[in-house]
């Protein structure tokens, strides 16, 4: 049972009318799916990326979830690396959002961190959880990487919401700490926690919690008839800015000192009383602390009385070095309660308990390894009690400057891969980038993690010019050291015929970097580098064999850099239409087999078919592939009537190259 929410936050005594108007009921249930778009979603299950599985499952669920559920979508970690604020509500909940959600999910490209607690808060706010019932369905494959106390966030949402529920679906999660974190979020808000290891289980889990979304509550029933007079009381214990229930004894005396109720164990309740003056007292069982208040009871009035005790904080201590190098890992000995989700963090001097730079959970034992801040300066180490986010112990520490350096060539060819020698902290998440001079630390043309070696391979930009190679400390995305490099141009060219029939295979000579991911395309003139009608990778050879699309018109033959989809070289090319003549009978009996000749190109996949007159290019009845001979044999449709006999090519979009009217007798 939740503690009573009374009329004041401090110790008080008030009188209130015994009836209040009912709030209007919510019209339809609403929920927001919070989907993990962090980099870990590129992990695979049976060879398929988890994000691909999630996209397919979400697309299928949009047509099967309850039609009366207003659904929305929030995503995190999908736009930027190392950014705990990368949270975006892509679709607000509504009755016609299924197509928008499917489109948004299919566009997710996982990149960054896992700020799932703040993402759930963002979804709750979008649902106006402080005004009406709200349900959030979190689908995640990993542990929170931005907020140290997920449970505290969940409890805060539960306390401030009208009827807030968070269901959690753990996707391909086996780590005990992560599972405990998911369970805590669900338990703290009255939700469900389900695990899913594959696409089928994921669909079933999301469906189960979505169906559990609350239906609108009916208007509350009228309160009972007013009492002659009463005292309603509650007792809470404050702990780090939050309130919790407490074990107390209470008693009630009349104006004459006569004890009416003695030593009754309860921290809330209501007592009907005759008109008069009474004294109510409460005693905390744990330490005997006592409080009392005098109450004047009048007819038809409910007197609300609140008592609040301050809880004593447990003891803790820290022993650690007084100095350390920026970004280094130090050993910290600690004592303390080691309660669920307690942690030791680093923070600027005088910062509030919710502000921190690095942290480590106490359940990892003592001594613990703790990363220092990336920037030099004066900081403090703190033991944080998760319940109430209370600071139990502090120790100042001076963080000194770390040594970083880079060694690389002074110039390199556009798109080339060079070796970069580095010195620095060398943490797995630190990385090297190449970026425009003066660009923000988070903007770059290419990157490589320092864990990839020393020297580390780094791809250069495809555009010539002056750039910077940088060592980036991932903890705060700061540039620790940089050096300039000149990128020189590379000669690119493509050479092929100026005109060719649809679907033909041409030979293309090319010059360029020849990287594995570079490719040749045919695309509409003036379109961007990522647009194309057909393509072949340059790794297939030089010259390259390229089968052109079956779309007539004037186009461009291009060499495209796979690194950034820029067009490095191009030449005009015209694709001419192909007219095919079919030779055979113009009529035949239904179900019979006829012989048909043609002068078509016989590309792989081409076929001759019967269709209804005017049918789309991809529609067919009976058919025979053209590689079955010329003339070929084809079965006449069973139903008498007028038809078309067609020659169809299927390289790219299906295209009809020739037709002949036909009558089935």
PLY file of the C-alpha trace (Angstrom):
ply
format ascii 1.0
element vertex 665
property float x
property float y
property float z
element edge 664
property int vertex1
property int vertex2
end_header
0.00 0.00 0.00
1.36 3.44 -0.94
1.78 6.02 1.91
-1.01 8.57 2.16
-0.32 11.80 0.29
-1.43 14.55 2.68
-1.84 18.29 2.36
1.51 19.62 3.60
5.19 18.70 3.29
6.35 19.90 6.74
4.94 19.35 10.22
1.48 20.92 10.21
-2.13 20.77 11.40
-4.94 21.73 8.99
-8.70 21.34 8.67
-10.22 20.44 5.28
-13.74 19.85 3.92
-14.52 16.14 3.79
-15.51 16.10 0.12
-13.72 17.26 -3.07
-14.81 17.21 -6.73
-13.81 14.10 -8.73
-11.16 14.43 -11.47
-12.19 13.67 -15.04
-11.18 10.19 -16.17
-8.59 9.76 -18.93
-10.34 9.05 -22.25
-7.95 6.41 -23.77
-4.92 4.44 -22.52
-1.57 5.78 -23.74
1.94 4.35 -23.80
5.37 5.24 -25.20
7.89 2.63 -26.33
11.44 3.65 -25.30
13.79 1.84 -27.72
17.53 1.32 -27.22
19.47 2.92 -30.10
22.90 2.66 -28.46
25.94 1.17 -30.18
25.50 -2.22 -28.49
22.39 -2.84 -30.61
24.76 -3.73 -33.47
25.46 -6.93 -31.52
24.15 -10.05 -33.26
21.80 -12.92 -32.45
22.28 -15.90 -34.79
24.12 -13.65 -37.24
21.48 -10.89 -37.34
22.00 -7.46 -35.73
19.75 -6.83 -32.72
18.60 -3.49 -34.17
17.52 -5.30 -37.35
15.53 -7.81 -35.26
13.95 -5.00 -33.24
13.01 -3.08 -36.41
11.31 -6.14 -37.91
9.48 -7.01 -34.68
8.28 -3.45 -34.09
7.04 -3.22 -37.67
4.99 -6.40 -37.26
3.63 -5.37 -33.84
2.17 -2.13 -35.17
-0.66 -4.12 -36.77
-1.28 -6.45 -33.82
-1.16 -4.25 -30.70
-4.52 -3.12 -29.25
-6.18 -0.60 -31.59
-7.42 1.55 -28.68
-3.87 2.13 -27.34
-2.44 5.58 -28.13
1.20 4.76 -28.87
4.37 6.89 -29.12
8.13 6.36 -29.52
11.23 7.66 -27.70
14.77 6.58 -28.74
18.18 7.10 -27.15
21.80 6.73 -28.28
20.86 6.91 -31.99
22.45 10.17 -33.11
25.74 10.84 -31.33
28.52 8.87 -29.67
29.35 9.45 -26.00
26.42 11.84 -25.44
24.17 11.15 -22.44
21.69 13.76 -23.70
21.10 11.89 -26.97
17.40 11.28 -26.26
14.58 12.07 -28.69
10.83 11.54 -28.62
10.26 10.82 -32.32
6.50 10.16 -32.19
4.08 11.59 -29.62
1.36 9.16 -28.51
-1.79 9.26 -30.61
-4.39 7.09 -32.31
-2.83 7.10 -35.81
0.88 6.79 -35.08
1.65 3.20 -36.11
3.05 4.06 -39.57
5.13 6.93 -38.16
6.57 4.65 -35.44
7.48 1.97 -38.00
9.20 4.55 -40.21
11.08 6.08 -37.26
12.26 2.68 -35.94
13.46 1.63 -39.40
15.56 4.80 -39.58
17.52 4.14 -36.36
21.31 3.76 -36.76
22.73 2.80 -33.32
25.70 4.92 -32.22
25.98 6.09 -28.63
25.54 5.51 -24.92
22.65 4.10 -22.87
20.86 6.94 -20.97
17.79 4.75 -20.47
16.69 6.28 -17.13
16.58 9.82 -18.54
14.87 8.46 -21.68
12.12 6.96 -19.51
11.78 10.36 -17.76
11.46 12.07 -21.16
8.75 9.60 -22.20
6.91 10.09 -18.90
6.90 13.86 -19.41
5.59 13.41 -22.95
2.73 11.38 -21.45
2.04 14.12 -18.83
2.51 11.52 -16.08
1.89 14.05 -13.31
-1.62 14.72 -14.68
-2.89 11.35 -15.92
-2.11 7.64 -16.11
1.03 6.87 -18.13
2.76 3.67 -19.26
6.31 3.41 -20.64
7.63 0.23 -22.32
11.47 0.17 -22.22
13.25 -2.19 -24.65
17.03 -2.30 -23.94
19.96 -4.67 -24.35
22.40 -3.21 -21.82
23.07 -1.49 -18.52
22.54 2.23 -17.87
25.76 4.14 -18.74
24.81 7.69 -17.74
22.81 7.69 -14.46
24.30 5.81 -11.48
20.99 5.23 -9.66
18.26 3.99 -12.01
16.11 2.86 -9.07
16.01 6.36 -7.59
14.82 7.76 -10.93
12.10 5.11 -11.14
10.93 5.77 -7.57
10.78 9.50 -8.28
8.57 8.89 -11.32
6.30 6.64 -9.26
6.01 9.24 -6.48
5.29 12.19 -8.78
3.04 10.40 -11.29
-0.73 10.01 -11.09
-0.57 6.34 -12.15
2.86 5.79 -13.70
4.09 2.34 -14.78
7.34 1.32 -16.48
7.51 -2.13 -18.08
11.02 -3.33 -19.02
11.94 -5.83 -21.76
15.58 -6.96 -21.55
16.73 -7.98 -25.05
19.57 -10.53 -25.12
20.67 -9.68 -21.56
22.49 -12.15 -19.29
24.58 -9.88 -17.06
23.25 -10.18 -13.44
23.85 -6.49 -12.64
21.94 -5.38 -15.74
19.07 -7.78 -15.00
18.87 -6.46 -11.42
18.75 -2.89 -12.70
15.88 -3.73 -15.09
13.99 -5.57 -12.34
14.38 -2.62 -9.95
12.97 -0.14 -12.48
9.92 -2.34 -13.12
9.34 -3.14 -9.42
9.68 0.52 -8.38
6.83 1.55 -10.71
4.56 -1.48 -10.44
5.55 -2.71 -13.91
6.66 -6.04 -15.38
10.20 -7.14 -16.27
10.49 -9.69 -19.08
13.55 -11.14 -20.85
13.76 -11.87 -24.58
16.51 -13.76 -26.33
15.29 -13.71 -29.93
12.75 -12.11 -32.29
9.85 -14.36 -31.23
10.42 -13.74 -27.51
10.86 -10.00 -28.11
7.52 -9.78 -29.94
5.77 -11.77 -27.21
7.28 -9.67 -24.40
6.39 -6.29 -25.95
2.88 -7.54 -26.72
2.37 -8.75 -23.14
3.36 -5.47 -21.50
1.54 -3.37 -24.12
-1.70 -5.27 -23.49
-1.14 -4.60 -19.78
-1.30 -0.81 -20.34
-3.96 0.59 -18.00
-7.44 1.16 -19.33
-9.07 4.44 -18.38
-10.32 4.46 -14.81
-13.95 5.27 -14.12
-14.78 8.38 -12.19
-14.10 7.83 -8.48
-17.04 6.87 -6.32
-18.33 9.52 -3.90
-16.65 9.56 -0.51
-18.62 8.19 2.41
-20.90 10.44 4.39
-18.99 12.90 6.60
-18.05 11.81 10.10
-19.21 13.78 13.13
-15.56 14.81 13.46
-12.24 13.01 13.07
-8.47 13.09 13.18
-6.60 11.65 10.18
-2.88 11.31 10.87
0.24 10.07 9.09
3.88 9.66 10.11
6.82 9.65 7.68
10.59 9.63 7.95
12.61 11.89 5.63
15.76 10.43 4.22
17.86 12.48 1.81
14.98 14.56 0.52
12.61 11.59 0.13
9.99 10.24 2.50
9.47 6.67 3.65
7.28 4.79 6.09
8.46 4.36 9.66
7.56 2.04 12.57
5.90 4.12 15.38
3.61 3.84 18.39
0.94 6.48 18.86
-1.50 7.52 21.57
-4.49 9.87 21.92
-5.50 11.83 25.06
-8.48 14.04 25.84
-8.32 17.59 27.25
-8.46 16.13 30.74
-5.35 14.02 30.10
-7.31 10.76 29.98
-5.63 8.31 27.56
-8.20 7.20 24.97
-5.87 5.06 22.78
-2.47 3.80 23.97
0.54 2.23 22.21
-1.09 1.37 18.89
1.41 0.39 16.14
0.55 2.21 12.90
2.04 5.07 10.87
-1.28 6.28 9.44
-4.97 6.07 10.25
-8.19 7.93 11.14
-10.15 8.12 14.39
-13.75 9.35 14.74
-14.13 11.64 17.77
-16.68 13.79 19.51
-16.21 17.56 19.48
-13.38 18.62 21.79
-9.64 19.22 22.23
-7.25 16.24 21.94
-3.51 15.58 22.10
-2.03 13.05 19.63
1.54 11.79 20.13
3.83 9.45 18.15
7.02 7.66 19.25
9.55 6.23 16.75
10.22 2.64 17.78
13.84 2.57 16.56
15.15 5.27 18.95
12.24 6.49 21.12
12.07 9.93 19.49
8.68 11.46 20.32
6.43 14.23 18.91
2.95 15.44 19.86
0.30 17.91 18.61
-2.94 19.36 19.98
-6.04 19.11 17.77
-9.43 20.85 18.01
-12.15 18.50 16.68
-15.37 20.04 15.38
-18.42 18.41 13.79
-18.27 17.58 10.07
-14.53 18.38 9.84
-11.67 15.98 9.13
-8.49 17.21 10.86
-5.33 16.15 9.01
-2.18 15.83 11.12
1.31 15.03 9.80
4.39 14.04 11.75
7.86 13.93 10.15
11.02 12.45 11.66
14.51 13.02 10.27
16.36 9.74 9.66
19.96 9.33 10.85
22.48 8.66 8.05
24.77 5.60 8.23
28.53 6.09 8.58
31.04 5.78 5.71
34.72 6.56 5.02
37.11 6.88 2.05
40.87 6.30 1.82
42.52 7.19 -1.51
45.50 9.11 -2.95
45.35 12.90 -2.55
46.63 13.44 -6.12
46.29 11.61 -9.43
46.82 12.08 -13.17
43.83 13.25 -15.25
41.94 10.26 -16.61
43.99 7.75 -14.59
42.44 4.91 -12.58
43.12 4.96 -8.82
42.44 2.49 -6.00
39.91 3.61 -3.34
39.37 1.85 -0.01
35.95 2.51 1.51
33.67 1.56 4.37
29.92 2.09 4.36
26.53 0.40 4.24
27.10 -1.04 0.72
23.35 -0.82 0.12
21.83 -1.59 -3.27
23.23 0.77 -5.95
25.54 2.69 -3.57
28.56 4.13 -5.39
31.74 6.20 -5.04
32.08 9.09 -7.49
34.25 12.06 -8.44
32.77 15.56 -8.59
33.78 19.23 -8.56
34.25 20.64 -5.05
30.89 21.63 -3.53
28.78 19.98 -6.26
25.37 18.56 -5.36
24.90 14.81 -4.93
23.32 14.52 -8.37
26.37 16.03 -10.12
29.29 13.70 -10.82
31.96 12.99 -13.42
32.93 9.33 -12.89
31.67 6.61 -10.56
31.97 2.97 -9.54
29.44 0.85 -7.62
30.39 -0.35 -4.14
29.13 -3.87 -4.92
32.41 -4.31 -6.83
34.18 -4.52 -3.46
36.89 -2.62 -1.61
39.36 -1.45 -2.69
37.65 -0.39 -5.91
39.06 0.98 -9.18
37.82 4.52 -9.91
38.52 6.64 -13.00
39.61 10.24 -12.31
38.17 13.21 -14.26
39.71 13.93 -17.67
40.57 17.56 -16.86
43.10 18.71 -14.23
41.81 20.62 -11.20
40.49 20.31 -7.65
37.84 17.63 -7.07
36.49 15.38 -4.33
35.76 11.69 -3.97
32.37 10.90 -2.38
30.55 7.88 -0.99
26.93 8.20 -2.22
24.08 6.36 -0.52
21.72 5.52 -3.38
18.57 5.83 -1.30
17.98 9.56 -1.26
21.30 10.31 -3.05
22.99 11.17 0.26
26.72 12.01 0.53
28.07 9.93 3.45
31.82 10.64 3.08
34.13 12.99 1.14
37.85 13.26 0.38
39.48 16.04 -1.70
41.85 15.09 -4.54
44.04 17.13 -6.88
43.98 15.96 -10.50
47.17 16.80 -12.42
47.61 17.14 -16.19
48.14 13.95 -18.23
50.73 13.61 -21.01
49.46 13.11 -24.59
51.22 13.12 -27.98
50.64 12.17 -31.63
53.07 11.21 -34.38
51.87 10.93 -38.00
52.94 11.96 -41.51
52.74 15.65 -42.39
50.66 14.84 -45.49
48.68 11.96 -46.98
46.57 11.20 -50.04
42.81 11.76 -49.90
41.08 8.63 -48.59
44.36 6.88 -47.66
44.84 4.97 -44.39
47.86 6.07 -42.33
49.45 4.84 -39.10
49.22 7.22 -36.10
51.49 6.68 -33.09
50.08 8.02 -29.83
50.71 8.40 -26.11
47.89 8.92 -23.60
45.67 7.09 -21.14
44.84 4.47 -23.77
41.38 3.56 -22.43
39.31 1.29 -24.67
36.78 4.02 -25.37
39.35 6.73 -26.24
39.75 7.34 -29.96
41.70 9.16 -32.68
39.91 11.36 -35.22
40.69 13.42 -38.29
38.62 16.61 -38.46
38.49 20.06 -39.98
40.71 22.54 -38.13
38.69 24.26 -35.39
35.74 21.84 -35.56
34.03 20.76 -32.33
35.43 17.66 -30.64
32.37 15.63 -31.56
32.65 16.43 -35.31
35.08 14.44 -37.45
35.56 12.83 -40.87
36.82 9.46 -39.62
37.90 7.84 -36.35
39.59 4.77 -34.90
39.72 3.55 -31.29
43.13 3.57 -29.62
42.43 -0.03 -28.61
43.01 -0.89 -32.29
46.75 -0.62 -31.73
49.73 1.71 -31.42
50.30 2.86 -34.07
46.59 2.87 -34.94
45.25 2.86 -38.53
43.23 6.00 -39.41
41.44 6.69 -42.72
41.94 10.18 -44.16
39.12 12.37 -45.59
38.27 12.15 -49.29
38.38 15.94 -49.76
41.85 17.57 -50.05
42.81 20.33 -47.60
44.30 20.94 -44.15
42.92 18.89 -41.23
43.73 17.93 -37.64
44.49 14.50 -36.24
43.23 14.39 -32.63
43.43 12.20 -29.54
39.93 12.40 -27.98
39.33 11.40 -24.34
35.95 9.67 -24.46
35.07 10.37 -20.81
34.21 13.98 -21.62
34.80 14.06 -25.42
37.68 16.51 -24.97
40.57 16.90 -27.43
43.68 15.98 -25.43
46.23 16.68 -28.21
46.15 17.41 -31.95
48.46 17.91 -34.95
47.82 19.20 -38.46
48.02 17.13 -41.66
47.76 18.11 -45.33
45.45 15.93 -47.44
46.52 15.89 -51.11
44.16 15.09 -54.02
43.96 11.70 -55.79
43.21 11.35 -59.52
39.87 9.64 -60.23
38.31 8.74 -63.57
35.77 6.41 -65.19
35.71 5.40 -68.84
33.04 3.38 -70.68
30.78 3.53 -73.73
28.60 6.64 -74.13
25.46 4.63 -74.92
24.27 1.06 -74.34
20.99 -0.91 -74.49
18.99 -1.50 -71.30
20.28 -4.38 -69.20
23.50 -4.85 -71.17
26.84 -5.58 -69.47
29.49 -2.95 -70.15
33.20 -2.71 -69.33
34.29 0.23 -67.14
37.92 1.35 -66.78
38.60 3.38 -63.64
41.35 5.10 -61.65
41.13 5.98 -57.93
41.98 4.71 -54.45
40.42 1.33 -55.14
39.35 0.80 -51.52
37.25 -2.27 -50.73
34.11 -0.22 -50.10
34.45 2.09 -53.16
32.00 1.37 -55.97
30.81 2.30 -59.47
27.20 3.38 -59.98
24.76 4.54 -62.61
22.58 7.32 -61.20
20.36 10.19 -62.23
22.35 13.26 -63.26
22.74 15.69 -60.37
21.59 13.27 -57.64
23.63 12.82 -54.43
26.34 10.20 -54.10
24.13 7.83 -52.14
21.54 7.55 -54.96
21.91 4.93 -57.67
20.05 2.56 -60.01
22.75 -0.10 -60.04
26.29 -0.57 -58.69
29.40 -2.78 -58.68
32.32 -2.63 -56.22
35.70 -1.63 -57.68
37.21 -4.60 -55.87
35.56 -6.77 -58.57
38.35 -5.74 -60.96
39.73 -3.10 -63.33
38.20 -2.91 -65.83
34.95 -3.77 -64.06
31.99 -5.59 -65.63
28.81 -3.60 -64.99
25.31 -4.70 -65.97
23.31 -1.53 -66.51
19.72 -1.04 -65.25
16.61 -1.47 -67.42
15.53 2.18 -67.14
15.92 4.21 -70.38
17.29 7.77 -70.34
20.37 9.91 -69.78
22.36 9.12 -66.63
25.81 9.36 -65.02
28.37 6.59 -64.62
30.18 7.36 -61.34
33.11 6.40 -59.12
31.84 6.80 -55.51
33.99 6.90 -52.35
32.51 4.30 -50.00
33.84 6.17 -46.94
31.48 9.15 -47.31
29.43 8.48 -50.50
31.02 11.38 -52.38
31.20 11.26 -56.19
34.90 11.27 -57.16
34.49 11.01 -60.98
31.68 10.66 -63.52
30.81 10.51 -67.22
27.47 10.77 -69.06
25.90 7.55 -70.31
22.67 6.93 -72.24
20.61 3.78 -71.72
18.57 3.04 -74.83
15.31 1.12 -74.89
15.14 -2.43 -76.27
12.22 -3.50 -78.49
11.57 -7.25 -78.55
9.40 -9.03 -81.16
7.49 -12.14 -80.14
6.64 -14.66 -82.86
3.98 -17.30 -82.30
0.27 -18.09 -82.71
-2.24 -15.33 -81.88
-4.73 -17.79 -80.36
-4.88 -21.31 -78.93
-7.08 -23.58 -76.86
-7.12 -23.08 -73.08
-4.54 -25.19 -71.22
-2.61 -26.07 -74.38
1.15 -25.56 -74.87
2.40 -23.27 -77.64
5.82 -22.45 -79.09
7.03 -18.80 -79.02
10.17 -17.29 -80.60
11.70 -13.92 -79.71
14.65 -11.65 -80.53
15.17 -10.47 -76.92
18.51 -10.14 -75.10
17.89 -13.22 -72.88
19.32 -11.57 -69.76
19.45 -13.69 -66.61
15.93 -13.81 -65.15
14.13 -12.66 -68.34
10.87 -14.51 -69.06
7.87 -14.73 -71.42
4.46 -14.65 -69.76
0.71 -14.34 -70.24
-1.05 -11.43 -68.51
-4.32 -9.58 -68.58
-4.20 -6.64 -71.07
-2.75 -3.51 -69.43
-1.52 -5.34 -66.30
1.49 -3.95 -64.38
4.98 -5.05 -65.43
5.40 -7.37 -62.45
2.09 -9.26 -62.88
2.01 -12.62 -64.65
0.02 -15.85 -65.13
1.88 -18.77 -66.72
5.50 -18.04 -67.70
8.73 -19.58 -69.05
12.27 -18.25 -68.57
13.99 -17.24 -71.81
17.03 -19.38 -70.99
14.81 -22.47 -71.59
15.35 -22.17 -75.35
14.33 -20.14 -78.39
11.69 -20.94 -79.43
10.39 -21.72 -75.94
7.30 -23.59 -74.74
4.61 -21.87 -72.64
1.24 -23.08 -71.29
-1.88 -21.17 -72.36
-4.16 -19.91 -69.49
-7.18 -22.07 -68.59
-9.77 -19.28 -68.76
-10.90 -18.19 -72.30
-10.57 -14.51 -73.16
-8.16 -11.82 -74.38
-4.62 -11.71 -73.01
-1.16 -10.30 -73.70
1.91 -12.38 -74.38
4.89 -10.45 -72.98
8.69 -10.46 -72.88
9.76 -9.17 -69.41
13.24 -8.33 -68.10
13.84 -8.11 -64.34
17.26 -6.45 -63.88
16.30 -3.73 -61.43
12.58 -2.92 -61.81
10.57 -5.27 -64.04
10.16 -3.86 -67.57
8.09 -5.11 -70.53
10.24 -5.12 -73.68
7.69 -6.59 -76.12
4.01 -7.67 -76.33
1.65 -9.56 -78.62
-2.17 -9.80 -78.30
-3.42 -13.32 -77.68
-6.84 -14.98 -77.54
-7.56 -18.08 -75.44
-10.29 -20.16 -77.09
0 1
1 2
2 3
3 4
4 5
5 6
6 7
7 8
8 9
9 10
10 11
11 12
12 13
13 14
14 15
15 16
16 17
17 18
18 19
19 20
20 21
21 22
22 23
23 24
24 25
25 26
26 27
27 28
28 29
29 30
30 31
31 32
32 33
33 34
34 35
35 36
36 37
37 38
38 39
39 40
40 41
41 42
42 43
43 44
44 45
45 46
46 47
47 48
48 49
49 50
50 51
51 52
52 53
53 54
54 55
55 56
56 57
57 58
58 59
59 60
60 61
61 62
62 63
63 64
64 65
65 66
66 67
67 68
68 69
69 70
70 71
71 72
72 73
73 74
74 75
75 76
76 77
77 78
78 79
79 80
80 81
81 82
82 83
83 84
84 85
85 86
86 87
87 88
88 89
89 90
90 91
91 92
92 93
93 94
94 95
95 96
96 97
97 98
98 99
99 100
100 101
101 102
102 103
103 104
104 105
105 106
106 107
107 108
108 109
109 110
110 111
111 112
112 113
113 114
114 115
115 116
116 117
117 118
118 119
119 120
120 121
121 122
122 123
123 124
124 125
125 126
126 127
127 128
128 129
129 130
130 131
131 132
132 133
133 134
134 135
135 136
136 137
137 138
138 139
139 140
140 141
141 142
142 143
143 144
144 145
145 146
146 147
147 148
148 149
149 150
150 151
151 152
152 153
153 154
154 155
155 156
156 157
157 158
158 159
159 160
160 161
161 162
162 163
163 164
164 165
165 166
166 167
167 168
168 169
169 170
170 171
171 172
172 173
173 174
174 175
175 176
176 177
177 178
178 179
179 180
180 181
181 182
182 183
183 184
184 185
185 186
186 187
187 188
188 189
189 190
190 191
191 192
192 193
193 194
194 195
195 196
196 197
197 198
198 199
199 200
200 201
201 202
202 203
203 204
204 205
205 206
206 207
207 208
208 209
209 210
210 211
211 212
212 213
213 214
214 215
215 216
216 217
217 218
218 219
219 220
220 221
221 222
222 223
223 224
224 225
225 226
226 227
227 228
228 229
229 230
230 231
231 232
232 233
233 234
234 235
235 236
236 237
237 238
238 239
239 240
240 241
241 242
242 243
243 244
244 245
245 246
246 247
247 248
248 249
249 250
250 251
251 252
252 253
253 254
254 255
255 256
256 257
257 258
258 259
259 260
260 261
261 262
262 263
263 264
264 265
265 266
266 267
267 268
268 269
269 270
270 271
271 272
272 273
273 274
274 275
275 276
276 277
277 278
278 279
279 280
280 281
281 282
282 283
283 284
284 285
285 286
286 287
287 288
288 289
289 290
290 291
291 292
292 293
293 294
294 295
295 296
296 297
297 298
298 299
299 300
300 301
301 302
302 303
303 304
304 305
305 306
306 307
307 308
308 309
309 310
310 311
311 312
312 313
313 314
314 315
315 316
316 317
317 318
318 319
319 320
320 321
321 322
322 323
323 324
324 325
325 326
326 327
327 328
328 329
329 330
330 331
331 332
332 333
333 334
334 335
335 336
336 337
337 338
338 339
339 340
340 341
341 342
342 343
343 344
344 345
345 346
346 347
347 348
348 349
349 350
350 351
351 352
352 353
353 354
354 355
355 356
356 357
357 358
358 359
359 360
360 361
361 362
362 363
363 364
364 365
365 366
366 367
367 368
368 369
369 370
370 371
371 372
372 373
373 374
374 375
375 376
376 377
377 378
378 379
379 380
380 381
381 382
382 383
383 384
384 385
385 386
386 387
387 388
388 389
389 390
390 391
391 392
392 393
393 394
394 395
395 396
396 397
397 398
398 399
399 400
400 401
401 402
402 403
403 404
404 405
405 406
406 407
407 408
408 409
409 410
410 411
411 412
412 413
413 414
414 415
415 416
416 417
417 418
418 419
419 420
420 421
421 422
422 423
423 424
424 425
425 426
426 427
427 428
428 429
429 430
430 431
431 432
432 433
433 434
434 435
435 436
436 437
437 438
438 439
439 440
440 441
441 442
442 443
443 444
444 445
445 446
446 447
447 448
448 449
449 450
450 451
451 452
452 453
453 454
454 455
455 456
456 457
457 458
458 459
459 460
460 461
461 462
462 463
463 464
464 465
465 466
466 467
467 468
468 469
469 470
470 471
471 472
472 473
473 474
474 475
475 476
476 477
477 478
478 479
479 480
480 481
481 482
482 483
483 484
484 485
485 486
486 487
487 488
488 489
489 490
490 491
491 492
492 493
493 494
494 495
495 496
496 497
497 498
498 499
499 500
500 501
501 502
502 503
503 504
504 505
505 506
506 507
507 508
508 509
509 510
510 511
511 512
512 513
513 514
514 515
515 516
516 517
517 518
518 519
519 520
520 521
521 522
522 523
523 524
524 525
525 526
526 527
527 528
528 529
529 530
530 531
531 532
532 533
533 534
534 535
535 536
536 537
537 538
538 539
539 540
540 541
541 542
542 543
543 544
544 545
545 546
546 547
547 548
548 549
549 550
550 551
551 552
552 553
553 554
554 555
555 556
556 557
557 558
558 559
559 560
560 561
561 562
562 563
563 564
564 565
565 566
566 567
567 568
568 569
569 570
570 571
571 572
572 573
573 574
574 575
575 576
576 577
577 578
578 579
579 580
580 581
581 582
582 583
583 584
584 585
585 586
586 587
587 588
588 589
589 590
590 591
591 592
592 593
593 594
594 595
595 596
596 597
597 598
598 599
599 600
600 601
601 602
602 603
603 604
604 605
605 606
606 607
607 608
608 609
609 610
610 611
611 612
612 613
613 614
614 615
615 616
616 617
617 618
618 619
619 620
620 621
621 622
622 623
623 624
624 625
625 626
626 627
627 628
628 629
629 630
630 631
631 632
632 633
633 634
634 635
635 636
636 637
637 638
638 639
639 640
640 641
641 642
642 643
643 644
644 645
645 646
646 647
647 648
648 649
649 650
650 651
651 652
652 653
653 654
654 655
655 656
656 657
657 658
658 659
659 660
660 661
661 662
662 663
663 664
